[in-house]
């Protein structure tokens, strides 16, 4: 089977002459990870080629004619940036790994996922989505607070100053995020307890990976620590079984609510009473065997890196078992089309 790996090219602080935040490429996999992913796909018996997500992506895909796309592309701009690849592949009728465009768009919107989680009976810290600095005038949340961009991942926009104690700190931090990331800001009550991640793989009968605890110096995980790997991962987490069971249940619940597929990582923190609170879900979790949490959880569960990648491919292929016998997609442009 011919598999095309679609990824994002690592960016510097400027792209096409446009200044970008210093952490703009934080979500993108390194060249070393891209190469080891290609090796794992080939080790599973497939032909593999990698392409960078560019404006010419649809043309590249038509030319390569893959049997399946392994998608790790995050995109660059806009609230639906993670949906670009799956939306095009659905249009072209090509199978791909991971969640579809709708699930990815909903998951990227942290305020929306927290609203859906709460409606589904999951605890989540009280929050407000801030569009303008004036929105803070009616803020009814208790300090300490935590402030981050509403639609970013990999600790983008999260610094050591993201934990807020005063009104002045809140004003400065929200203003910085609104200006720097040009998107809404999420302000939520800070959960002071331990931090955990639940990994999920599979589809009709999802498998829950061992719960991992993230220990960091500040009781939260800022960009500075995440990308200097200043953390300790404990897997399986050293917690009572009833807490582990509740974390797994909550993770599977939001995975199901958002109709995620194949893989996802769900993040939680404990509140003052030791109860788990949902923070966010990532249906495009990092897949680096060198530093990402998700492959580490899989390894503790007994899956080698090659086995993990092979299973993700198999689940995607099972959704479209007759794809290779399909008629070719015909796209014709009307002469009147402008």
LUMPA-929968 format. One record per residue (C-alpha): residue number from 1; residue in three letters; y, z, x. Coordinates in nm, 2 decimals. Example, Ala and Ser with C-alpha at 12.3 -4.5 7.8 and 13.67 -1.06 7.14 Angstrom:
LUMPA-929968
PT  resi  resn       v       w       u
PT     1   ALA   -0.45    0.78    1.23
PT     2   SER   -0.11    0.71    1.37
end
This chain:
LUMPA-929968
PT  resi  resn       v       w       u
PT     1   UNK    0.00    0.00    0.00
PT     2   UNK    0.35   -0.08    0.12
PT     3   UNK    0.58    0.22    0.11
PT     4   UNK    0.95    0.21    0.18
PT     5   UNK    1.12    0.53    0.28
PT     6   UNK    1.48    0.54    0.16
PT     7   UNK    1.70    0.79    0.34
PT     8   UNK    2.07    0.86    0.42
PT     9   UNK    2.21    0.78    0.76
PT    10   UNK    2.36    1.09    0.92
PT    11   UNK    2.74    1.08    0.90
PT    12   UNK    3.01    1.22    1.12
PT    13   UNK    3.33    1.38    1.00
PT    14   UNK    3.47    1.04    0.92
PT    15   UNK    3.31    0.74    0.74
PT    16   UNK    3.48    0.40    0.70
PT    17   UNK    3.81    0.56    0.82
PT    18   UNK    3.80    0.82    0.54
PT    19   UNK    3.81    1.19    0.63
PT    20   UNK    3.52    1.38    0.50
PT    21   UNK    3.42    1.75    0.50
PT    22   UNK    3.26    1.87    0.82
PT    23   UNK    2.93    1.94    0.64
PT    24   UNK    2.92    1.61    0.46
PT    25   UNK    2.58    1.52    0.61
PT    26   UNK    2.42    1.86    0.57
PT    27   UNK    2.18    1.74    0.31
PT    28   UNK    2.06    1.44    0.51
PT    29   UNK    1.74    1.45    0.71
PT    30   UNK    1.76    1.41    1.09
PT    31   UNK    1.64    1.09    1.27
PT    32   UNK    1.35    1.31    1.40
PT    33   UNK    1.25    1.40    1.05
PT    34   UNK    1.27    1.05    0.93
PT    35   UNK    1.04    0.93    1.21
PT    36   UNK    0.78    1.21    1.14
PT    37   UNK    0.79    1.12    0.77
PT    38   UNK    0.71    0.76    0.85
PT    39   UNK    0.43    0.87    1.07
PT    40   UNK    0.29    1.09    0.80
PT    41   UNK    0.30    0.80    0.54
PT    42   UNK    0.12    0.57    0.79
PT    43   UNK   -0.14    0.84    0.86
PT    44   UNK   -0.22    0.84    0.49
PT    45   UNK   -0.33    0.47    0.53
PT    46   UNK   -0.01    0.30    0.40
PT    47   UNK    0.23    0.05    0.56
PT    48   UNK    0.57    0.22    0.60
PT    49   UNK    0.92    0.10    0.67
PT    50   UNK    1.24    0.30    0.65
PT    51   UNK    1.58    0.18    0.52
PT    52   UNK    1.92    0.35    0.50
PT    53   UNK    2.08    0.38    0.16
PT    54   UNK    2.37    0.13    0.17
PT    55   UNK    2.56   -0.08   -0.09
PT    56   UNK    2.30   -0.36   -0.03
PT    57   UNK    2.01   -0.13   -0.14
PT    58   UNK    1.90   -0.34   -0.44
PT    59   UNK    1.89   -0.65   -0.23
PT    60   UNK    1.69   -0.48    0.05
PT    61   UNK    1.44   -0.36   -0.20
PT    62   UNK    1.40   -0.70   -0.36
PT    63   UNK    1.34   -0.85   -0.02
PT    64   UNK    1.09   -0.59    0.10
PT    65   UNK    0.89   -0.59   -0.23
PT    66   UNK    0.74   -0.23   -0.18
PT    67   UNK    0.45   -0.10   -0.39
PT    68   UNK    0.62    0.24   -0.39
PT    69   UNK    0.94    0.40   -0.26
PT    70   UNK    0.94    0.74   -0.10
PT    71   UNK    1.29    0.87   -0.19
PT    72   UNK    1.48    1.13    0.01
PT    73   UNK    1.83    0.98   -0.04
PT    74   UNK    2.10    1.21   -0.15
PT    75   UNK    2.39    0.96   -0.18
PT    76   UNK    2.75    1.03   -0.08
PT    77   UNK    3.00    1.04   -0.37
PT    78   UNK    3.01    1.13   -0.73
PT    79   UNK    2.83    1.37   -0.97
PT    80   UNK    2.54    1.12   -1.01
PT    81   UNK    2.50    1.03   -0.64
PT    82   UNK    2.14    1.15   -0.62
PT    83   UNK    2.06    0.93   -0.92
PT    84   UNK    2.15    0.60   -0.75
PT    85   UNK    1.81    0.52   -0.60
PT    86   UNK    1.59    0.63   -0.89
PT    87   UNK    1.81    0.45   -1.14
PT    88   UNK    1.79    0.12   -0.95
PT    89   UNK    1.42    0.16   -0.90
PT    90   UNK    1.36    0.22   -1.27
PT    91   UNK    1.57   -0.09   -1.34
PT    92   UNK    1.35   -0.29   -1.10
PT    93   UNK    1.03   -0.14   -1.23
PT    94   UNK    0.93    0.00   -0.89
PT    95   UNK    0.74    0.34   -0.87
PT    96   UNK    0.90    0.61   -0.66
PT    97   UNK    0.84    0.97   -0.56
PT    98   UNK    1.02    1.26   -0.71
PT    99   UNK    1.23    1.32   -1.02
PT   100   UNK    1.41    1.05   -1.22
PT   101   UNK    1.78    0.99   -1.22
PT   102   UNK    1.85    1.20   -1.53
PT   103   UNK    1.67    1.51   -1.38
PT   104   UNK    1.85    1.47   -1.05
PT   105   UNK    2.19    1.44   -1.21
PT   106   UNK    2.14    1.75   -1.42
PT   107   UNK    2.00    1.95   -1.13
PT   108   UNK    2.29    1.86   -0.91
PT   109   UNK    2.53    2.01   -1.16
PT   110   UNK    2.49    2.38   -1.09
PT   111   UNK    2.69    2.50   -1.40
PT   112   UNK    2.48    2.27   -1.63
PT   113   UNK    2.15    2.39   -1.48
PT   114   UNK    2.26    2.76   -1.52
PT   115   UNK    2.36    2.69   -1.88
PT   116   UNK    2.02    2.53   -1.95
PT   117   UNK    1.84    2.81   -1.77
PT   118   UNK    2.02    3.07   -1.98
PT   119   UNK    1.94    2.88   -2.30
PT   120   UNK    1.57    2.88   -2.19
PT   121   UNK    1.57    3.26   -2.15
PT   122   UNK    1.62    3.29   -1.77
PT   123   UNK    1.86    3.54   -1.62
PT   124   UNK    2.14    3.39   -1.41
PT   125   UNK    2.46    3.55   -1.28
PT   126   UNK    2.76    3.52   -1.51
PT   127   UNK    2.97    3.22   -1.41
PT   128   UNK    3.26    2.99   -1.48
PT   129   UNK    3.31    2.62   -1.38
PT   130   UNK    3.66    2.58   -1.25
PT   131   UNK    3.83    2.23   -1.28
PT   132   UNK    4.18    2.34   -1.19
PT   133   UNK    4.33    2.64   -1.02
PT   134   UNK    4.49    2.74   -1.35
PT   135   UNK    4.14    2.79   -1.50
PT   136   UNK    4.13    3.12   -1.30
PT   137   UNK    4.39    3.27   -1.53
PT   138   UNK    4.13    3.33   -1.80
PT   139   UNK    3.85    3.44   -1.56
PT   140   UNK    3.64    3.72   -1.71
PT   141   UNK    3.40    3.80   -1.43
PT   142   UNK    3.35    4.11   -1.22
PT   143   UNK    3.39    4.13   -0.84
PT   144   UNK    3.23    4.07   -0.61
PT   145   UNK    3.22    3.70   -0.68
PT   146   UNK    3.06    3.40   -0.51
PT   147   UNK    3.23    3.06   -0.48
PT   148   UNK    3.08    2.73   -0.40
PT   149   UNK    3.11    2.36   -0.50
PT   150   UNK    2.95    2.28   -0.83
PT   151   UNK    2.76    1.97   -0.71
PT   152   UNK    2.65    2.01   -0.35
PT   153   UNK    2.34    2.14   -0.17
PT   154   UNK    2.22    2.26    0.17
PT   155   UNK    2.49    2.53    0.18
PT   156   UNK    2.77    2.27    0.17
PT   157   UNK    3.10    2.44    0.10
PT   158   UNK    2.95    2.79    0.16
PT   159   UNK    3.10    2.99    0.44
PT   160   UNK    3.11    3.35    0.55
PT   161   UNK    3.42    3.38    0.33
PT   162   UNK    3.25    3.26    0.01
PT   163   UNK    3.18    3.62   -0.10
PT   164   UNK    3.50    3.73   -0.28
PT   165   UNK    3.64    4.08   -0.33
PT   166   UNK    4.01    4.02   -0.43
PT   167   UNK    4.22    3.78   -0.65
PT   168   UNK    4.39    3.64   -0.34
PT   169   UNK    4.06    3.56   -0.17
PT   170   UNK    3.95    3.39   -0.49
PT   171   UNK    4.26    3.17   -0.52
PT   172   UNK    4.24    3.06   -0.16
PT   173   UNK    3.87    2.98   -0.17
PT   174   UNK    3.88    2.79   -0.50
PT   175   UNK    4.18    2.59   -0.39
PT   176   UNK    4.00    2.50   -0.07
PT   177   UNK    3.69    2.37   -0.25
PT   178   UNK    3.89    2.18   -0.51
PT   179   UNK    4.08    2.00   -0.23
PT   180   UNK    3.81    1.96    0.03
PT   181   UNK    3.52    1.85   -0.20
PT   182   UNK    3.72    1.69   -0.48
PT   183   UNK    3.50    1.83   -0.75
PT   184   UNK    3.47    2.13   -0.98
PT   185   UNK    3.41    2.48   -0.83
PT   186   UNK    3.14    2.73   -0.94
PT   187   UNK    3.25    3.09   -0.95
PT   188   UNK    2.98    3.34   -1.03
PT   189   UNK    2.92    3.71   -1.01
PT   190   UNK    2.75    3.79   -0.68
PT   191   UNK    2.39    3.90   -0.69
PT   192   UNK    2.35    4.15   -0.41
PT   193   UNK    1.97    4.17   -0.38
PT   194   UNK    1.71    3.99   -0.18
PT   195   UNK    1.68    3.61   -0.19
PT   196   UNK    1.37    3.41   -0.27
PT   197   UNK    1.25    3.05   -0.31
PT   198   UNK    0.97    2.92   -0.53
PT   199   UNK    0.81    2.59   -0.43
PT   200   UNK    0.65    2.36   -0.69
PT   201   UNK    0.44    2.05   -0.64
PT   202   UNK    0.26    1.83   -0.89
PT   203   UNK    0.32    1.70   -1.24
PT   204   UNK    0.10    1.76   -1.55
PT   205   UNK   -0.05    2.07   -1.38
PT   206   UNK    0.21    2.18   -1.13
PT   207   UNK    0.10    2.40   -0.84
PT   208   UNK    0.31    2.69   -0.74
PT   209   UNK    0.35    2.75   -0.36
PT   210   UNK    0.37    3.10   -0.21
PT   211   UNK    0.71    3.27   -0.27
PT   212   UNK    0.92    3.28    0.04
PT   213   UNK    1.20    3.54    0.12
PT   214   UNK    1.51    3.43    0.31
PT   215   UNK    1.66    3.71    0.52
PT   216   UNK    2.00    3.65    0.67
PT   217   UNK    2.27    3.86    0.82
PT   218   UNK    2.52    3.84    0.53
PT   219   UNK    2.28    3.87    0.23
PT   220   UNK    2.36    3.51    0.15
PT   221   UNK    2.31    3.19    0.34
PT   222   UNK    2.63    3.02    0.46
PT   223   UNK    2.65    2.68    0.63
PT   224   UNK    2.70    2.83    0.97
PT   225   UNK    2.38    3.03    0.96
PT   226   UNK    2.17    2.76    0.78
PT   227   UNK    2.23    2.49    1.04
PT   228   UNK    2.20    2.72    1.34
PT   229   UNK    1.88    2.84    1.18
PT   230   UNK    2.00    3.20    1.19
PT   231   UNK    1.75    3.32    0.93
PT   232   UNK    1.41    3.48    0.89
PT   233   UNK    1.15    3.34    0.65
PT   234   UNK    0.88    3.57    0.51
PT   235   UNK    0.60    3.38    0.34
PT   236   UNK    0.43    3.50    0.14
PT   237   UNK    0.71    3.73    0.05
PT   238   UNK    0.63    4.10    0.08
PT   239   UNK    0.69    4.19   -0.29
PT   240   UNK    0.49    4.34   -0.57
PT   241   UNK    0.27    4.09   -0.76
PT   242   UNK    0.46    4.14   -1.09
PT   243   UNK    0.78    4.03   -0.92
PT   244   UNK    0.61    3.73   -0.75
PT   245   UNK    0.46    3.64   -1.09
PT   246   UNK    0.80    3.66   -1.26
PT   247   UNK    0.96    3.44   -0.99
PT   248   UNK    0.69    3.18   -1.03
PT   249   UNK    0.72    3.18   -1.41
PT   250   UNK    1.10    3.14   -1.39
PT   251   UNK    1.06    2.86   -1.13
PT   252   UNK    0.81    2.67   -1.34
PT   253   UNK    1.03    2.72   -1.65
PT   254   UNK    1.34    2.55   -1.51
PT   255   UNK    1.12    2.28   -1.35
PT   256   UNK    0.99    2.20   -1.70
PT   257   UNK    1.32    2.23   -1.87
PT   258   UNK    1.47    1.97   -1.64
PT   259   UNK    1.16    1.75   -1.65
PT   260   UNK    1.13    1.75   -1.27
PT   261   UNK    0.84    1.56   -1.10
PT   262   UNK    0.63    1.59   -0.79
PT   263   UNK    0.82    1.85   -0.60
PT   264   UNK    1.11    2.10   -0.62
PT   265   UNK    1.24    2.42   -0.47
PT   266   UNK    1.40    2.69   -0.69
PT   267   UNK    1.63    2.96   -0.55
PT   268   UNK    1.67    3.32   -0.68
PT   269   UNK    1.84    3.64   -0.60
PT   270   UNK    1.78    3.99   -0.72
PT   271   UNK    2.06    4.17   -0.91
PT   272   UNK    2.16    4.54   -0.89
PT   273   UNK    1.85    4.64   -1.10
PT   274   UNK    1.61    4.44   -0.88
PT   275   UNK    1.56    4.17   -1.14
PT   276   UNK    1.54    3.80   -1.03
PT   277   UNK    1.83    3.58   -1.13
PT   278   UNK    1.81    3.20   -1.12
PT   279   UNK    2.06    3.04   -0.88
PT   280   UNK    1.98    2.67   -0.86
PT   281   UNK    1.70    2.41   -0.84
PT   282   UNK    1.66    2.14   -0.58
PT   283   UNK    1.43    1.85   -0.68
PT   284   UNK    1.51    1.68   -0.35
PT   285   UNK    1.41    1.97   -0.11
PT   286   UNK    1.43    1.92    0.26
PT   287   UNK    1.11    1.78    0.40
PT   288   UNK    1.16    1.84    0.77
PT   289   UNK    0.84    2.00    0.92
PT   290   UNK    1.07    2.15    1.19
PT   291   UNK    1.31    2.36    0.98
PT   292   UNK    1.28    2.30    0.60
PT   293   UNK    1.16    2.58    0.37
PT   294   UNK    0.95    2.36    0.14
PT   295   UNK    0.70    2.22    0.40
PT   296   UNK    0.67    2.58    0.54
PT   297   UNK    0.56    2.70    0.20
PT   298   UNK    0.31    2.42    0.17
PT   299   UNK    0.17    2.50    0.51
PT   300   UNK    0.12    2.86    0.41
PT   301   UNK   -0.06    2.74    0.10
PT   302   UNK   -0.30    2.55    0.33
PT   303   UNK   -0.15    2.20    0.31
PT   304   UNK   -0.09    2.01    0.63
PT   305   UNK    0.23    1.80    0.65
PT   306   UNK    0.02    1.48    0.61
PT   307   UNK   -0.16    1.62    0.31
PT   308   UNK    0.17    1.72    0.15
PT   309   UNK    0.33    1.38    0.19
PT   310   UNK    0.00    1.21    0.08
PT   311   UNK   -0.01    1.41   -0.24
PT   312   UNK    0.35    1.33   -0.32
PT   313   UNK    0.27    0.96   -0.29
PT   314   UNK   -0.04    0.99   -0.50
PT   315   UNK    0.14    1.17   -0.78
PT   316   UNK    0.40    0.90   -0.79
PT   317   UNK    0.14    0.62   -0.78
PT   318   UNK   -0.05    0.78   -1.07
PT   319   UNK    0.26    0.74   -1.30
PT   320   UNK    0.24    0.36   -1.25
PT   321   UNK   -0.13    0.28   -1.19
PT   322   UNK   -0.10   -0.09   -1.29
PT   323   UNK    0.22   -0.16   -1.10
PT   324   UNK    0.06   -0.40   -0.85
PT   325   UNK   -0.06   -0.62   -1.14
PT   326   UNK    0.29   -0.65   -1.30
PT   327   UNK    0.47   -0.98   -1.35
PT   328   UNK    0.77   -1.02   -1.12
PT   329   UNK    1.10   -0.90   -1.26
PT   330   UNK    1.33   -1.19   -1.34
PT   331   UNK    1.70   -1.12   -1.32
PT   332   UNK    1.92   -1.41   -1.44
PT   333   UNK    2.30   -1.41   -1.44
PT   334   UNK    2.47   -1.59   -1.72
PT   335   UNK    2.72   -1.86   -1.61
PT   336   UNK    2.97   -1.68   -1.82
PT   337   UNK    2.92   -1.35   -1.64
PT   338   UNK    3.22   -1.24   -1.45
end
